[in-house]
Amino acid sequence: MAHRPLLMLDVDGPMAPFDRVLRPRGYRTHRVPSQTWRQRQLDKGVTDPKPLRVWLNPTHGPSLLALPYDLVWATAWRHEADEHLAPLLGLPKLPYVNWESMNHEDPDGLHWKTRQLVCWADQQPFAWVDDEIGPQDTEWIAANHPGPALTLKIDRRYGLRPEHFAQLADWAEEIAR
């Protein structure tokens, strides 16, 4: 039996839009007690950090589960995506990429996640949704990953939209042939 492709999910941008004043249509506001966020705020000198505000679309969980993929958190949220976001989206616990390092400079100008995601995928087909993917990441993955891969750059102001779900479904169907 063939394995389903992996769907590597970034949170900030694709799942939780930002960089806009008004909440996108269909999203709900949540206050999330992220320990990582709290520590970053304390490190910046904020004495009493408030929980992080995130916008999530409750239809995204069922829509993701309906896709023919194995879902993976590919986010700096790591395990906190399961703790705080999955329940709000109706998602089960998911595996997550436990980054060796984050936000580092790459000698080839790649996104800091790119090499680690290819390694984590371990030759399996995968789609990666993120708001920071660049053309160099797509090219590097095509040259260095032996299986099919799709990079899908999401506009951080709007998050995942119906056309992205359609594109992901079409790609999974295409590689299954």
Secondary structure, 3 states (H helix, E strand, C coil): CCCCCEEEECCECCCECCCCCCCCCCCEEEEECCHHHHHHHHHCCCCCCCCEEEEECCCHHHHHHHCCCEEEECCCCCHHHHHHHHHHHCCCCCCECCCCCCCCCCCCCCCCCHHHHHHHHCCCCEEEEECCCCHHHHHHHHHHCCCCEEEEECCCCCCCCHHHHHHHHHHHHHHHC
